Amino acid sequence: IKRSSLTKYKNILLKSNNYQAIDFYTGKVLQENDISVDHVIPWSFMYSDDIWNLVLTSKSNNSSKSNIIPSQGVIESLKERNVRLVKLINDSKYKDELLLAIENDYVDKFYLAMKI
């Protein structure tokens, strides 16, 4: 399966922090040349680029986490971010995708499936 570029998600993800590039994992401000879009639940478990599973992080954090299963705390933060983000975006495609994920608990379902 071929991976596609995640660059198109960057501006949408920036909305969750009032257009400030904040590292999802560390809370630190990211420099423009150090922004990476990351799958919280690793791509190798889902083979999908869904907005509800994507966050901004530094390039070094993204490459170092590889296929590591995230902690429950990270999963909770992702769910909170999704609720915040769905209120801020106007693009109907991504808004609908986020609403569907929230209503169907996709984050928890994929997280539990990954841990099995």
DSSP file (Angstrom, degrees, kcal/mol; ACC not computed):
  #  RESIDUE AA STRUCTURE BP1 BP2  ACC     N-H-->O    O-->H-N    N-H-->O    O-->H-N    TCO  KAPPA ALPHA  PHI   PSI    X-CA   Y-CA   Z-CA
    1    1 A I              0   0    0      0, 0.0     2,-0.4     0, 0.0    46,-0.0   0.000 360.0 360.0 360.0 131.0    0.0    0.0    0.0
    2    2 A K        -     0   0    0     45,-0.1     2,-0.3     1,-0.0     0, 0.0  -0.708 360.0-135.8 -90.6 133.5    1.4    3.4   -1.0
    3    3 A R        -     0   0    0     -2,-0.4     2,-0.2    45,-0.0     3,-0.0  -0.616  17.3-145.0 -84.2 145.1    1.4    6.2    1.5
    4    4 A S        -     0   0    0     -2,-0.3     2,-0.1     1,-0.1    -1,-0.0  -0.644  30.8 -83.0-105.1 166.8    0.3    9.7    0.3
    5    5 A S        -     0   0    0     -2,-0.2     3,-0.3     1,-0.1    -1,-0.1  -0.427  27.8-158.8 -68.8 139.5    1.6   13.0    1.4
    6    6 A L    >   +     0   0    0      1,-0.2     3,-2.0    -2,-0.1     4,-0.4   0.364  66.7 102.9 -98.8   3.3    0.1   14.4    4.6
    7    7 A T  G >   +     0   0    0      1,-0.3     3,-1.5     2,-0.2     4,-0.5   0.830  69.6  66.5 -56.6 -34.9    1.0   18.0    3.8
    8    8 A K  G 3  S+     0   0    0     -3,-0.3     4,-0.4     1,-0.3    -1,-0.3   0.698  97.8  55.0 -63.3 -18.1   -2.6   18.8    2.8
    9    9 A Y  G <> S+     0   0    0     -3,-2.0     4,-2.6     1,-0.1    -1,-0.3   0.615  83.6  88.1 -87.9 -13.9   -3.7   18.3    6.4
   10   10 A K  H <> S+     0   0    0     -3,-1.5     4,-2.0    -4,-0.4    -1,-0.1   0.909  87.7  45.6 -55.3 -51.9   -1.3   20.8    7.9
   11   11 A N  H  > S+     0   0    0     -4,-0.5     4,-0.8     1,-0.2    -1,-0.2   0.863 113.2  50.6 -64.5 -35.4   -3.5   23.9    7.6
   12   12 A I  H >4 S+     0   0    0     -4,-0.4     3,-0.8     1,-0.2     4,-0.4   0.927 111.3  48.3 -66.2 -43.8   -6.6   22.1    9.0
   13   13 A L  H >< S+     0   0    0     -4,-2.6     3,-1.1     1,-0.2     4,-0.3   0.804 101.6  64.3 -67.7 -29.2   -4.6   20.8   11.9
   14   14 A L  H ><>S+     0   0    0     -4,-2.0     5,-2.3     1,-0.2     3,-1.5   0.795  89.9  69.0 -63.4 -27.1   -3.2   24.2   12.6
   15   15 A K  G X<5S+     0   0    0     -3,-0.8     3,-1.5    -4,-0.8    -1,-0.2   0.794  84.1  69.6 -62.2 -28.4   -6.8   25.4   13.4
   16   16 A S  G < 5S+     0   0    0     -3,-1.1    -1,-0.3    -4,-0.4    -2,-0.2   0.690 109.1  35.2 -67.1 -15.3   -6.9   23.3   16.5
   17   17 A N  G X 5S-     0   0    0     -3,-1.5     3,-1.4    -4,-0.3    -1,-0.3  -0.157 125.1 -92.6-127.9  38.7   -4.4   25.7   18.1
   18   18 A N  T < 5S-     0   0    0     -3,-1.5    -3,-0.2     1,-0.3    -2,-0.1   0.884  85.5 -54.1  52.1  43.8   -5.5   29.0   16.6
   19   19 A Y  T 3 <S+     0   0    0     -5,-2.3     2,-0.5     1,-0.3    -1,-0.3   0.683 106.9 130.1  64.8  21.4   -3.0   28.6   13.7
   20   20 A Q    <   -     0   0    0     -3,-1.4     2,-1.2    -6,-0.6    -1,-0.3  -0.897  63.3-125.8-100.7 135.8    0.0   28.1   16.1
   21   21 A A        +     0   0    0     -2,-0.5     9,-3.7     9,-0.3     2,-0.5  -0.687  40.6 172.7 -83.3  97.8    2.1   25.1   15.3
   22   22 A I  B     -A   29   0A   0     -2,-1.2     2,-0.4     7,-0.2    34,-0.3  -0.919  36.9-116.9-110.7 130.1    2.1   23.3   18.7
   23   23 A D     >  -     0   0    0      5,-3.2     4,-2.6    -2,-0.5    34,-0.2  -0.509  19.2-146.1 -65.5 121.9    3.7   19.8   19.0
   24   24 A F  T  4 S+     0   0    0     32,-3.1    -1,-0.2    -2,-0.4    33,-0.1   0.841  95.3  40.9 -58.6 -36.3    0.8   17.5   20.0
   25   25 A Y  T  4 S+     0   0    0     31,-0.3    -1,-0.2     1,-0.1    32,-0.1   0.812 129.2  23.4 -86.7 -32.5    3.1   15.4   22.2
   26   26 A T  T  4 S-     0   0    0      2,-0.2    -2,-0.2     0, 0.0    -1,-0.1   0.652  88.5-130.9-110.5 -19.6    5.3   18.0   23.9
   27   27 A G     <  +     0   0    0     -4,-2.6     2,-0.2     1,-0.3    -3,-0.1   0.499  61.2 137.2  78.9   3.2    3.2   21.2   23.8
   28   28 A K        -     0   0    0     -5,-0.1    -5,-3.2     1,-0.1    -1,-0.3  -0.530  62.7-104.1 -83.8 149.8    6.2   23.1   22.4
   29   29 A V  B     -A   22   0A   0     -7,-0.2     2,-0.3    -2,-0.2    -7,-0.2  -0.537  37.9-138.7 -70.6 134.8    5.9   25.6   19.6
   30   30 A L        -     0   0    0     -9,-3.7    -9,-0.3    -2,-0.3     2,-0.2  -0.738   9.6-122.2 -97.5 143.4    7.2   24.2   16.4
   31   31 A Q    >   -     0   0    0     -2,-0.3     3,-2.5     1,-0.1     4,-0.1  -0.557  30.2-112.5 -76.8 149.1    9.3   26.1   13.9
   32   32 A E  G >  S+     0   0    0      1,-0.3     3,-0.8    -2,-0.2    -1,-0.1   0.835 117.8  49.7 -53.1 -37.3    7.9   26.3   10.4
   33   33 A N  G 3  S+     0   0    0      1,-0.2    -1,-0.3     3,-0.0    26,-0.0   0.381 108.0  55.6 -85.6   5.7   10.6   24.1    9.0
   34   34 A D  G <  S+     0   0    0     -3,-2.5    25,-0.7    24,-0.1     2,-0.5   0.073  75.6 121.3-123.7  23.5   10.2   21.5   11.7
   35   35 A I  E <   +B   58   0B   0     -3,-0.8     2,-0.4    23,-0.2    23,-0.2  -0.774  33.2 175.3 -94.8 129.4    6.5   20.7   11.3
   36   36 A S  E     -B   57   0B   0     21,-2.9    21,-2.5    -2,-0.5     2,-0.5  -0.983  28.3-132.2-130.2 143.0    5.5   17.1   10.6
   37   37 A V  E     -B   56   0B   0     -2,-0.4     2,-0.3    19,-0.2    19,-0.2  -0.850  34.5-168.9 -94.7 127.5    2.0   15.5   10.3
   38   38 A D  E     -B   55   0B   0     17,-3.3    17,-2.3    -2,-0.5     2,-0.6  -0.882  26.0-127.7-123.8 146.9    1.9   12.3   12.3
   39   39 A H  E     -B   54   0B   0     -2,-0.3    15,-0.2    15,-0.2     4,-0.1  -0.830  14.8-160.4 -85.8 121.5   -0.5    9.4   12.7
   40   40 A V  S    S+     0   0    0     13,-2.7    -1,-0.2    -2,-0.6    14,-0.1   0.978  92.5  45.2 -66.8 -55.2   -1.2    8.9   16.5
   41   41 A I  S    S-     0   0    0     12,-0.3    -1,-0.2    -3,-0.1     5,-0.1  -0.823 119.2-103.9 -83.4 115.6   -2.3    5.3   15.8
   42   42 A P    >>  -     0   0    0      0, 0.0     3,-2.2     0, 0.0     4,-0.9  -0.002  16.5-125.7 -50.6 141.8    0.5    4.3   13.5
   43   43 A W  H >> S+     0   0    0      1,-0.3     4,-3.8     2,-0.2     3,-0.5   0.821 108.0  68.0 -54.5 -34.1   -0.2    4.0    9.8
   44   44 A S  H 34 S+     0   0    0      1,-0.2    -1,-0.3     2,-0.2    23,-0.1   0.682 102.9  45.6 -65.0 -16.1    1.0    0.5    9.8
   45   45 A F  H <4 S+     0   0    0     -3,-2.2    -1,-0.2     3,-0.1    -2,-0.2   0.698 129.5  21.5 -94.5 -23.2   -2.0   -0.5   12.0
   46   46 A M  H << S-     0   0    0     -4,-0.9    -2,-0.2    -3,-0.5    -3,-0.2   0.717  76.2-150.7-116.1 -30.8   -4.6    1.4    9.9
   47   47 A Y     <  +     0   0    0     -4,-3.8     2,-0.3     1,-0.2    -3,-0.1   0.870  65.2 105.6  53.4  39.7   -3.2    2.0    6.4
   48   48 A S        -     0   0    0     -5,-0.2     2,-0.8     2,-0.1    -1,-0.2  -0.998  67.1-142.2-149.2 146.6   -5.3    5.1    6.3
   49   49 A D        +     0   0    0     -2,-0.3     2,-0.4    -3,-0.1     5,-0.0  -0.768  36.0 166.3-108.8  83.5   -4.9    8.9    6.5
   50   50 A D    >   -     0   0    0     -2,-0.8     3,-2.3     1,-0.1     4,-0.3  -0.847  40.6-132.9-104.1 135.7   -7.9   10.0    8.5
   51   51 A I  G >  S+     0   0    0     -2,-0.4     3,-1.3     1,-0.3    -1,-0.1   0.802 104.3  63.4 -56.2 -32.2   -8.0   13.5   10.0
   52   52 A W  G 3  S+     0   0    0      1,-0.3    -1,-0.3    42,-0.0    30,-0.1   0.646 107.6  43.3 -69.7 -12.3   -9.1   12.2   13.3
   53   53 A N  G <  S+     0   0    0     -3,-2.3   -13,-2.7   -13,-0.1     2,-0.4   0.306  97.2  93.6-112.4   5.7   -5.8   10.3   13.7
   54   54 A L  E <   +B   39   0B   0     -3,-1.3     2,-0.3    -4,-0.3   -15,-0.2  -0.833  44.7 165.8-108.9 140.2   -3.5   13.0   12.5
   55   55 A V  E     -B   38   0B   0    -17,-2.3   -17,-3.3    -2,-0.4     2,-0.4  -0.911  36.2-104.1-140.9 166.3   -1.6   15.6   14.6
   56   56 A L  E     +B   37   0B   0     -2,-0.3   -32,-3.1   -34,-0.3   -31,-0.3  -0.786  47.8 149.0 -93.8 139.4    1.3   18.0   14.3
   57   57 A T  E     -B   36   0B   0    -21,-2.5   -21,-2.9    -2,-0.4     2,-0.1  -0.921  49.2 -77.6-152.8 176.4    4.6   17.2   15.8
   58   58 A S  E  >  -B   35   0B   0     -2,-0.3     4,-2.4   -23,-0.2   -23,-0.2  -0.429  41.1-115.1 -77.4 159.3    8.3   17.8   15.2
   59   59 A K  H  > S+     0   0    0    -25,-0.7     4,-2.2     1,-0.2     5,-0.2   0.889 117.0  51.1 -61.0 -39.4   10.1   15.9   12.5
   60   60 A S  H  > S+     0   0    0      2,-0.2     4,-2.1     1,-0.2    -1,-0.2   0.898 109.8  48.9 -68.5 -39.6   12.3   14.2   15.1
   61   61 A N  H  > S+     0   0    0      2,-0.2     4,-1.7     1,-0.2    -2,-0.2   0.921 111.4  51.1 -62.9 -42.3    9.3   13.1   17.2
   62   62 A N  H  X S+     0   0    0     -4,-2.4     4,-0.9     1,-0.2    -2,-0.2   0.927 114.0  41.8 -62.3 -45.7    7.6   11.7   14.2
   63   63 A S  H  < S+     0   0    0     -4,-2.2    -1,-0.2     1,-0.2    -2,-0.2   0.828 114.1  51.8 -73.9 -29.6   10.5    9.7   13.0
   64   64 A S  H  < S+     0   0    0     -4,-2.1    -1,-0.2    -5,-0.2    -2,-0.2   0.774 103.0  57.0 -79.5 -24.3   11.5    8.5   16.5
   65   65 A K  H >< S+     0   0    0     -4,-1.7     3,-2.7     1,-0.2    -1,-0.2   0.779  74.5 160.8 -80.5 -23.9    8.0    7.2   17.5
   66   66 A S  T 3< S-     0   0    0     -4,-0.9    -1,-0.2     1,-0.3    -2,-0.1  -0.129  72.6 -18.8  48.4-123.5    7.9    4.8   14.5
   67   67 A N  T 3  S+     0   0    0    -25,-0.1    -1,-0.3   -24,-0.1     2,-0.2   0.015  92.9 144.0-104.3  26.0    5.2    2.1   15.2
   68   68 A I    <   -     0   0    0     -3,-2.7    -3,-0.0     1,-0.1     0, 0.0  -0.449  55.5-117.6 -69.2 134.9    5.1    2.6   18.9
   69   69 A I        -     0   0    0     -2,-0.2   -28,-0.1   -28,-0.1    -1,-0.1  -0.595  34.9-121.5 -72.0 127.5    1.6    2.1   20.5
   70   70 A P        -     0   0    0      0, 0.0    -1,-0.1     0, 0.0     2,-0.1  -0.240  26.0-104.3 -69.7 160.1    0.6    5.4   22.1
   71   71 A S     >  -     0   0    0      1,-0.1     4,-1.8     4,-0.0     5,-0.1  -0.308  29.7-108.0 -75.9 165.7   -0.3    5.7   25.8
   72   72 A Q  H  > S+     0   0    0      1,-0.2     4,-2.4     2,-0.2     5,-0.2   0.861 120.9  58.2 -61.6 -36.0   -3.9    5.9   27.0
   73   73 A G  H  > S+     0   0    0      1,-0.2     4,-2.2     2,-0.2    -1,-0.2   0.895 104.9  49.1 -61.7 -41.0   -3.1    9.6   27.9
   74   74 A V  H  > S+     0   0    0      2,-0.2     4,-2.2     1,-0.2    -1,-0.2   0.895 110.3  51.8 -64.8 -40.2   -2.2   10.3   24.3
   75   75 A I  H  X S+     0   0    0     -4,-1.8     4,-2.2     2,-0.2    -2,-0.2   0.911 109.3  49.3 -63.2 -43.0   -5.4    8.7   23.1
   76   76 A E  H  X S+     0   0    0     -4,-2.4     4,-2.2     1,-0.2    -2,-0.2   0.904 110.3  51.1 -63.3 -41.0   -7.4   10.8   25.5
   77   77 A S  H  X S+     0   0    0     -4,-2.2     4,-2.5     1,-0.2    -1,-0.2   0.882 108.5  52.3 -63.1 -38.2   -5.7   13.9   24.3
   78   78 A L  H  X S+     0   0    0     -4,-2.2     4,-2.4     2,-0.2    -2,-0.2   0.917 108.6  49.7 -64.1 -43.7   -6.5   12.9   20.7
   79   79 A K  H  X S+     0   0    0     -4,-2.2     4,-1.7     2,-0.2    -2,-0.2   0.908 112.1  48.1 -62.7 -41.7  -10.1   12.5   21.5
   80   80 A E  H  X S+     0   0    0     -4,-2.2     4,-2.1     1,-0.2    -2,-0.2   0.911 110.9  51.2 -64.2 -42.9  -10.2   16.0   23.2
   81   81 A R  H  X S+     0   0    0     -4,-2.5     4,-3.2     1,-0.2    -2,-0.2   0.894 107.1  53.9 -60.9 -40.6   -8.4   17.5   20.2
   82   82 A N  H  X S+     0   0    0     -4,-2.4     4,-2.3     2,-0.2    -1,-0.2   0.899 107.9  49.2 -63.1 -40.6  -11.0   16.0   17.8
   83   83 A V  H  X S+     0   0    0     -4,-1.7     4,-0.8     2,-0.2    -1,-0.2   0.904 115.2  45.1 -63.8 -41.4  -13.9   17.5   19.7
   84   84 A R  H  X S+     0   0    0     -4,-2.1     4,-0.5     1,-0.2     3,-0.5   0.917 113.8  49.3 -66.4 -44.7  -12.1   20.9   19.6
   85   85 A L  H >X S+     0   0    0     -4,-3.2     4,-1.4     1,-0.2     3,-1.3   0.869 102.2  59.8 -67.1 -38.8  -11.2   20.6   16.0
   86   86 A V  H 3< S+     0   0    0     -4,-2.3    -1,-0.2     1,-0.3    -2,-0.2   0.808 104.4  52.5 -62.8 -27.5  -14.6   19.7   14.7
   87   87 A K  H 3< S+     0   0    0     -4,-0.8    -1,-0.3    -3,-0.5    -2,-0.2   0.686 112.1  46.3 -77.7 -18.4  -16.0   23.0   16.1
   88   88 A L  H << S+     0   0    0     -3,-1.3     2,-0.3    -4,-0.5    -2,-0.2   0.654  94.0  82.6-101.4 -18.5  -13.3   25.0   14.3
   89   89 A I     <  -     0   0    0     -4,-1.4   -77,-0.0     1,-0.1     0, 0.0  -0.640  45.2-173.1 -97.6 149.4  -13.3   23.6   10.8
   90   90 A N        +     0   0    0     -2,-0.3     2,-0.5     5,-0.0    -1,-0.1   0.603  53.2 109.6-108.3 -19.4  -15.6   24.6    7.9
   91   91 A D     >  -     0   0    0      1,-0.2     4,-2.6     2,-0.1     5,-0.2  -0.463  60.2-151.3 -64.3 114.3  -14.5   22.1    5.3
   92   92 A S  H  > S+     0   0    0     -2,-0.5     4,-2.7     1,-0.2     5,-0.2   0.830  89.4  57.6 -62.2 -33.9  -17.5   19.7    5.2
   93   93 A K  H  > S+     0   0    0      2,-0.2     4,-1.9     1,-0.2    -1,-0.2   0.955 114.9  35.5 -61.4 -50.1  -15.5   16.7    4.1
   94   94 A Y  H  > S+     0   0    0      2,-0.2     4,-2.5     1,-0.2    -2,-0.2   0.848 116.5  54.1 -75.1 -33.5  -13.2   16.8    7.2
   95   95 A K  H  X S+     0   0    0     -4,-2.6     4,-2.7     2,-0.2     5,-0.2   0.939 110.7  46.5 -63.4 -46.5  -15.9   18.0    9.5
   96   96 A D  H  X S+     0   0    0     -4,-2.7     4,-2.4    -5,-0.2    -2,-0.2   0.896 111.8  51.7 -62.5 -40.3  -18.1   15.0    8.5
   97   97 A E  H  X S+     0   0    0     -4,-1.9     4,-2.1    -5,-0.2    -1,-0.2   0.917 112.1  46.0 -62.5 -43.6  -15.1   12.7    8.9
   98   98 A L  H  X S+     0   0    0     -4,-2.5     4,-2.7     2,-0.2    -2,-0.2   0.922 112.1  50.3 -65.5 -44.8  -14.4   14.0   12.4
   99   99 A L  H  X S+     0   0    0     -4,-2.7     4,-2.9     1,-0.2     5,-0.2   0.914 110.8  49.4 -60.2 -43.1  -18.1   13.9   13.4
  100  100 A L  H  X S+     0   0    0     -4,-2.4     4,-1.8     1,-0.2    -1,-0.2   0.911 112.0  48.7 -62.0 -42.6  -18.4   10.3   12.2
  101  101 A A  H  <>S+     0   0    0     -4,-2.1     5,-2.2    -5,-0.2     6,-0.4   0.904 114.1  45.5 -65.1 -41.6  -15.2    9.3   14.1
  102  102 A I  H ><5S+     0   0    0     -4,-2.7     3,-1.2     1,-0.2    -2,-0.2   0.949 113.6  48.3 -66.5 -49.1  -16.4   11.0   17.3
  103  103 A E  H 3<5S+     0   0    0     -4,-2.9    -1,-0.2     1,-0.2    -2,-0.2   0.804 119.0  39.9 -62.1 -30.4  -19.9    9.5   17.1
  104  104 A N  T 3<5S-     0   0    0     -4,-1.8    -1,-0.2    -5,-0.2    -2,-0.2   0.279 105.6-123.2-105.3  10.4  -18.6    6.0   16.5
  105  105 A D  T <>5 +     0   0    0     -3,-1.2     4,-2.6    -4,-0.3     5,-0.2   0.863  47.7 164.4  52.8  42.8  -15.6    6.1   18.9
  106  106 A Y  H  >< +     0   0    0     -5,-2.2     4,-2.9     1,-0.2     5,-0.4   0.876  68.9  57.2 -58.2 -39.4  -13.1    5.3   16.2
  107  107 A V  H  > S+     0   0    0     -6,-0.4     4,-2.2     1,-0.2    -1,-0.2   0.960 112.6  39.5 -59.2 -51.4  -10.1    6.4   18.3
  108  108 A D  H  > S+     0   0    0      2,-0.2     4,-2.8     1,-0.2     5,-0.2   0.905 116.0  51.8 -64.6 -41.4  -11.0    4.0   21.1
  109  109 A K  H  X S+     0   0    0     -4,-2.6     4,-2.2     1,-0.2    -2,-0.2   0.927 114.1  41.5 -64.2 -45.4  -11.9    1.2   18.7
  110  110 A F  H  X S+     0   0    0     -4,-2.9     4,-2.1     2,-0.2    -1,-0.2   0.871 114.4  53.4 -69.9 -35.3   -8.7    1.4   16.6
  111  111 A Y  H  X S+     0   0    0     -4,-2.2     4,-1.6    -5,-0.4    -2,-0.2   0.934 111.6  44.4 -63.7 -46.4   -6.7    1.8   19.8
  112  112 A L  H  X S+     0   0    0     -4,-2.8     4,-0.9     1,-0.2    -2,-0.2   0.902 113.1  51.1 -65.4 -40.4   -8.1   -1.3   21.4
  113  113 A A  H  < S+     0   0    0     -4,-2.2     3,-0.4    -5,-0.2    -1,-0.2   0.871 108.9  52.2 -63.6 -36.2   -7.8   -3.3   18.2
  114  114 A M  H  < S+     0   0    0     -4,-2.1    -1,-0.2     1,-0.2    -2,-0.2   0.854 107.0  52.5 -68.4 -34.4   -4.2   -2.3   17.9
  115  115 A K  H  <        0   0    0     -4,-1.6    -1,-0.2     1,-0.2    -2,-0.2   0.673 360.0 360.0 -77.1 -16.2   -3.4   -3.4   21.4
  116  116 A I     <        0   0    0     -4,-0.9    -1,-0.2    -3,-0.4    -2,-0.1   0.484 360.0 360.0 -74.7 360.0   -4.9   -6.9   20.9
